[in-house]
Amino acid sequence: MKDLVLEKETQRFCKLVSIRSNSLINKVAMANRTQNQRAKVVVLPKIDDINEFHKRFDVELERCIKVLTDHFHLKTWLMLKHC
């Protein structure tokens, strides 16, 4: 009888410890995640890269518009749609 009571109390204790440790682990994980997000460095593109992209975009846009004014092509229209 004592063994059965002791076993049940042990099981309850183990369950309590696992529940508390899970919540503690979750709190620590959330704190670490928040700290990592704050420390995350955002790398922005350089102005030269943005200007180069803009030039290439304008050239491609002009090419597509010229093709469409000469004759309608579905492929060109779809490419313009994605710009």
Chimera marker file (.cmm) of the C-alpha trace (Angstrom):
<marker_set name="trace">
<marker id="1" x="0.000" y="0.000" z="0.000" r="1" g="1" b="0" radius="0.5"/>
<marker id="2" x="2.814" y="2.411" z="0.912" r="1" g="1" b="0" radius="0.5"/>
<marker id="3" x="4.589" y="1.570" z="-2.327" r="1" g="1" b="0" radius="0.5"/>
<marker id="4" x="1.480" y="2.395" z="-4.366" r="1" g="1" b="0" radius="0.5"/>
<marker id="5" x="1.044" y="5.766" z="-2.626" r="1" g="1" b="0" radius="0.5"/>
<marker id="6" x="4.743" y="6.531" z="-3.005" r="1" g="1" b="0" radius="0.5"/>
<marker id="7" x="4.615" y="5.598" z="-6.690" r="1" g="1" b="0" radius="0.5"/>
<marker id="8" x="1.601" y="7.873" z="-7.325" r="1" g="1" b="0" radius="0.5"/>
<marker id="9" x="3.254" y="10.758" z="-5.488" r="1" g="1" b="0" radius="0.5"/>
<marker id="10" x="6.415" y="10.205" z="-7.485" r="1" g="1" b="0" radius="0.5"/>
<marker id="11" x="4.438" y="10.244" z="-10.739" r="1" g="1" b="0" radius="0.5"/>
<marker id="12" x="2.673" y="13.471" z="-9.722" r="1" g="1" b="0" radius="0.5"/>
<marker id="13" x="5.997" y="15.033" z="-8.806" r="1" g="1" b="0" radius="0.5"/>
<marker id="14" x="7.547" y="14.014" z="-12.131" r="1" g="1" b="0" radius="0.5"/>
<marker id="15" x="4.554" y="15.443" z="-13.992" r="1" g="1" b="0" radius="0.5"/>
<marker id="16" x="4.802" y="18.710" z="-12.054" r="1" g="1" b="0" radius="0.5"/>
<marker id="17" x="8.531" y="18.984" z="-12.718" r="1" g="1" b="0" radius="0.5"/>
<marker id="18" x="8.070" y="18.318" z="-16.434" r="1" g="1" b="0" radius="0.5"/>
<marker id="19" x="5.297" y="20.927" z="-16.709" r="1" g="1" b="0" radius="0.5"/>
<marker id="20" x="7.305" y="23.545" z="-14.825" r="1" g="1" b="0" radius="0.5"/>
<marker id="21" x="10.497" y="22.769" z="-16.712" r="1" g="1" b="0" radius="0.5"/>
<marker id="22" x="8.655" y="23.018" z="-20.049" r="1" g="1" b="0" radius="0.5"/>
<marker id="23" x="7.324" y="26.460" z="-19.196" r="1" g="1" b="0" radius="0.5"/>
<marker id="24" x="10.758" y="27.519" z="-17.968" r="1" g="1" b="0" radius="0.5"/>
<marker id="25" x="12.379" y="26.241" z="-21.163" r="1" g="1" b="0" radius="0.5"/>
<marker id="26" x="9.762" y="28.092" z="-23.226" r="1" g="1" b="0" radius="0.5"/>
<marker id="27" x="10.417" y="31.333" z="-21.340" r="1" g="1" b="0" radius="0.5"/>
<marker id="28" x="14.173" y="31.010" z="-21.822" r="1" g="1" b="0" radius="0.5"/>
<marker id="29" x="13.734" y="30.172" z="-25.509" r="1" g="1" b="0" radius="0.5"/>
<marker id="30" x="11.466" y="33.178" z="-26.075" r="1" g="1" b="0" radius="0.5"/>
<marker id="31" x="13.927" y="35.461" z="-24.271" r="1" g="1" b="0" radius="0.5"/>
<marker id="32" x="16.788" y="34.162" z="-26.425" r="1" g="1" b="0" radius="0.5"/>
<marker id="33" x="14.726" y="34.560" z="-29.594" r="1" g="1" b="0" radius="0.5"/>
<marker id="34" x="13.815" y="38.138" z="-28.714" r="1" g="1" b="0" radius="0.5"/>
<marker id="35" x="17.423" y="38.963" z="-27.944" r="1" g="1" b="0" radius="0.5"/>
<marker id="36" x="18.587" y="37.430" z="-31.243" r="1" g="1" b="0" radius="0.5"/>
<marker id="37" x="15.992" y="39.396" z="-33.193" r="1" g="1" b="0" radius="0.5"/>
<marker id="38" x="17.143" y="42.630" z="-31.582" r="1" g="1" b="0" radius="0.5"/>
<marker id="39" x="20.781" y="41.859" z="-32.337" r="1" g="1" b="0" radius="0.5"/>
<marker id="40" x="20.102" y="40.828" z="-35.948" r="1" g="1" b="0" radius="0.5"/>
<marker id="41" x="21.966" y="43.038" z="-38.400" r="1" g="1" b="0" radius="0.5"/>
<marker id="42" x="20.035" y="44.028" z="-41.505" r="1" g="1" b="0" radius="0.5"/>
<marker id="43" x="22.263" y="44.305" z="-44.561" r="1" g="1" b="0" radius="0.5"/>
<marker id="44" x="20.946" y="46.897" z="-46.984" r="1" g="1" b="0" radius="0.5"/>
<marker id="45" x="22.003" y="47.052" z="-50.633" r="1" g="1" b="0" radius="0.5"/>
<marker id="46" x="24.554" y="49.656" z="-51.629" r="1" g="1" b="0" radius="0.5"/>
<marker id="47" x="23.446" y="52.753" z="-53.551" r="1" g="1" b="0" radius="0.5"/>
<marker id="48" x="25.554" y="51.659" z="-56.533" r="1" g="1" b="0" radius="0.5"/>
<marker id="49" x="23.752" y="48.308" z="-56.626" r="1" g="1" b="0" radius="0.5"/>
<marker id="50" x="20.363" y="50.025" z="-56.473" r="1" g="1" b="0" radius="0.5"/>
<marker id="51" x="21.333" y="52.384" z="-59.297" r="1" g="1" b="0" radius="0.5"/>
<marker id="52" x="22.598" y="49.481" z="-61.426" r="1" g="1" b="0" radius="0.5"/>
<marker id="53" x="19.361" y="47.579" z="-60.847" r="1" g="1" b="0" radius="0.5"/>
<marker id="54" x="17.340" y="50.674" z="-61.756" r="1" g="1" b="0" radius="0.5"/>
<marker id="55" x="19.287" y="51.132" z="-65.016" r="1" g="1" b="0" radius="0.5"/>
<marker id="56" x="18.839" y="47.491" z="-66.023" r="1" g="1" b="0" radius="0.5"/>
<marker id="57" x="15.170" y="47.628" z="-65.103" r="1" g="1" b="0" radius="0.5"/>
<marker id="58" x="14.624" y="50.744" z="-67.240" r="1" g="1" b="0" radius="0.5"/>
<marker id="59" x="16.425" y="49.176" z="-70.209" r="1" g="1" b="0" radius="0.5"/>
<marker id="60" x="14.335" y="46.006" z="-69.967" r="1" g="1" b="0" radius="0.5"/>
<marker id="61" x="11.154" y="48.032" z="-69.557" r="1" g="1" b="0" radius="0.5"/>
<marker id="62" x="11.900" y="50.092" z="-72.668" r="1" g="1" b="0" radius="0.5"/>
<marker id="63" x="12.690" y="46.927" z="-74.640" r="1" g="1" b="0" radius="0.5"/>
<marker id="64" x="9.418" y="45.295" z="-73.633" r="1" g="1" b="0" radius="0.5"/>
<marker id="65" x="7.402" y="48.407" z="-74.456" r="1" g="1" b="0" radius="0.5"/>
<marker id="66" x="9.044" y="48.626" z="-77.889" r="1" g="1" b="0" radius="0.5"/>
<marker id="67" x="8.265" y="44.972" z="-78.613" r="1" g="1" b="0" radius="0.5"/>
<marker id="68" x="4.651" y="45.451" z="-77.543" r="1" g="1" b="0" radius="0.5"/>
<marker id="69" x="4.169" y="48.585" z="-79.634" r="1" g="1" b="0" radius="0.5"/>
<marker id="70" x="5.483" y="46.761" z="-82.718" r="1" g="1" b="0" radius="0.5"/>
<marker id="71" x="3.474" y="43.606" z="-82.184" r="1" g="1" b="0" radius="0.5"/>
<marker id="72" x="1.730" y="42.024" z="-79.217" r="1" g="1" b="0" radius="0.5"/>
<marker id="73" x="3.567" y="39.057" z="-77.692" r="1" g="1" b="0" radius="0.5"/>
<marker id="74" x="2.081" y="37.252" z="-74.729" r="1" g="1" b="0" radius="0.5"/>
<marker id="75" x="5.522" y="36.379" z="-73.346" r="1" g="1" b="0" radius="0.5"/>
<marker id="76" x="6.560" y="40.042" z="-73.350" r="1" g="1" b="0" radius="0.5"/>
<marker id="77" x="3.260" y="41.090" z="-71.793" r="1" g="1" b="0" radius="0.5"/>
<marker id="78" x="3.730" y="38.568" z="-68.994" r="1" g="1" b="0" radius="0.5"/>
<marker id="79" x="7.275" y="39.795" z="-68.418" r="1" g="1" b="0" radius="0.5"/>
<marker id="80" x="5.976" y="43.366" z="-68.096" r="1" g="1" b="0" radius="0.5"/>
<marker id="81" x="3.259" y="42.212" z="-65.757" r="1" g="1" b="0" radius="0.5"/>
<marker id="82" x="5.878" y="40.834" z="-63.359" r="1" g="1" b="0" radius="0.5"/>
<marker id="83" x="7.810" y="44.117" z="-63.348" r="1" g="1" b="0" radius="0.5"/>
<link id1="1" id2="2" r="1" g="1" b="0" radius="0.2"/>
<link id1="2" id2="3" r="1" g="1" b="0" radius="0.2"/>
<link id1="3" id2="4" r="1" g="1" b="0" radius="0.2"/>
<link id1="4" id2="5" r="1" g="1" b="0" radius="0.2"/>
<link id1="5" id2="6" r="1" g="1" b="0" radius="0.2"/>
<link id1="6" id2="7" r="1" g="1" b="0" radius="0.2"/>
<link id1="7" id2="8" r="1" g="1" b="0" radius="0.2"/>
<link id1="8" id2="9" r="1" g="1" b="0" radius="0.2"/>
<link id1="9" id2="10" r="1" g="1" b="0" radius="0.2"/>
<link id1="10" id2="11" r="1" g="1" b="0" radius="0.2"/>
<link id1="11" id2="12" r="1" g="1" b="0" radius="0.2"/>
<link id1="12" id2="13" r="1" g="1" b="0" radius="0.2"/>
<link id1="13" id2="14" r="1" g="1" b="0" radius="0.2"/>
<link id1="14" id2="15" r="1" g="1" b="0" radius="0.2"/>
<link id1="15" id2="16" r="1" g="1" b="0" radius="0.2"/>
<link id1="16" id2="17" r="1" g="1" b="0" radius="0.2"/>
<link id1="17" id2="18" r="1" g="1" b="0" radius="0.2"/>
<link id1="18" id2="19" r="1" g="1" b="0" radius="0.2"/>
<link id1="19" id2="20" r="1" g="1" b="0" radius="0.2"/>
<link id1="20" id2="21" r="1" g="1" b="0" radius="0.2"/>
<link id1="21" id2="22" r="1" g="1" b="0" radius="0.2"/>
<link id1="22" id2="23" r="1" g="1" b="0" radius="0.2"/>
<link id1="23" id2="24" r="1" g="1" b="0" radius="0.2"/>
<link id1="24" id2="25" r="1" g="1" b="0" radius="0.2"/>
<link id1="25" id2="26" r="1" g="1" b="0" radius="0.2"/>
<link id1="26" id2="27" r="1" g="1" b="0" radius="0.2"/>
<link id1="27" id2="28" r="1" g="1" b="0" radius="0.2"/>
<link id1="28" id2="29" r="1" g="1" b="0" radius="0.2"/>
<link id1="29" id2="30" r="1" g="1" b="0" radius="0.2"/>
<link id1="30" id2="31" r="1" g="1" b="0" radius="0.2"/>
<link id1="31" id2="32" r="1" g="1" b="0" radius="0.2"/>
<link id1="32" id2="33" r="1" g="1" b="0" radius="0.2"/>
<link id1="33" id2="34" r="1" g="1" b="0" radius="0.2"/>
<link id1="34" id2="35" r="1" g="1" b="0" radius="0.2"/>
<link id1="35" id2="36" r="1" g="1" b="0" radius="0.2"/>
<link id1="36" id2="37" r="1" g="1" b="0" radius="0.2"/>
<link id1="37" id2="38" r="1" g="1" b="0" radius="0.2"/>
<link id1="38" id2="39" r="1" g="1" b="0" radius="0.2"/>
<link id1="39" id2="40" r="1" g="1" b="0" radius="0.2"/>
<link id1="40" id2="41" r="1" g="1" b="0" radius="0.2"/>
<link id1="41" id2="42" r="1" g="1" b="0" radius="0.2"/>
<link id1="42" id2="43" r="1" g="1" b="0" radius="0.2"/>
<link id1="43" id2="44" r="1" g="1" b="0" radius="0.2"/>
<link id1="44" id2="45" r="1" g="1" b="0" radius="0.2"/>
<link id1="45" id2="46" r="1" g="1" b="0" radius="0.2"/>
<link id1="46" id2="47" r="1" g="1" b="0" radius="0.2"/>
<link id1="47" id2="48" r="1" g="1" b="0" radius="0.2"/>
<link id1="48" id2="49" r="1" g="1" b="0" radius="0.2"/>
<link id1="49" id2="50" r="1" g="1" b="0" radius="0.2"/>
<link id1="50" id2="51" r="1" g="1" b="0" radius="0.2"/>
<link id1="51" id2="52" r="1" g="1" b="0" radius="0.2"/>
<link id1="52" id2="53" r="1" g="1" b="0" radius="0.2"/>
<link id1="53" id2="54" r="1" g="1" b="0" radius="0.2"/>
<link id1="54" id2="55" r="1" g="1" b="0" radius="0.2"/>
<link id1="55" id2="56" r="1" g="1" b="0" radius="0.2"/>
<link id1="56" id2="57" r="1" g="1" b="0" radius="0.2"/>
<link id1="57" id2="58" r="1" g="1" b="0" radius="0.2"/>
<link id1="58" id2="59" r="1" g="1" b="0" radius="0.2"/>
<link id1="59" id2="60" r="1" g="1" b="0" radius="0.2"/>
<link id1="60" id2="61" r="1" g="1" b="0" radius="0.2"/>
<link id1="61" id2="62" r="1" g="1" b="0" radius="0.2"/>
<link id1="62" id2="63" r="1" g="1" b="0" radius="0.2"/>
<link id1="63" id2="64" r="1" g="1" b="0" radius="0.2"/>
<link id1="64" id2="65" r="1" g="1" b="0" radius="0.2"/>
<link id1="65" id2="66" r="1" g="1" b="0" radius="0.2"/>
<link id1="66" id2="67" r="1" g="1" b="0" radius="0.2"/>
<link id1="67" id2="68" r="1" g="1" b="0" radius="0.2"/>
<link id1="68" id2="69" r="1" g="1" b="0" radius="0.2"/>
<link id1="69" id2="70" r="1" g="1" b="0" radius="0.2"/>
<link id1="70" id2="71" r="1" g="1" b="0" radius="0.2"/>
<link id1="71" id2="72" r="1" g="1" b="0" radius="0.2"/>
<link id1="72" id2="73" r="1" g="1" b="0" radius="0.2"/>
<link id1="73" id2="74" r="1" g="1" b="0" radius="0.2"/>
<link id1="74" id2="75" r="1" g="1" b="0" radius="0.2"/>
<link id1="75" id2="76" r="1" g="1" b="0" radius="0.2"/>
<link id1="76" id2="77" r="1" g="1" b="0" radius="0.2"/>
<link id1="77" id2="78" r="1" g="1" b="0" radius="0.2"/>
<link id1="78" id2="79" r="1" g="1" b="0" radius="0.2"/>
<link id1="79" id2="80" r="1" g="1" b="0" radius="0.2"/>
<link id1="80" id2="81" r="1" g="1" b="0" radius="0.2"/>
<link id1="81" id2="82" r="1" g="1" b="0" radius="0.2"/>
<link id1="82" id2="83" r="1" g="1" b="0" radius="0.2"/>
</marker_set>
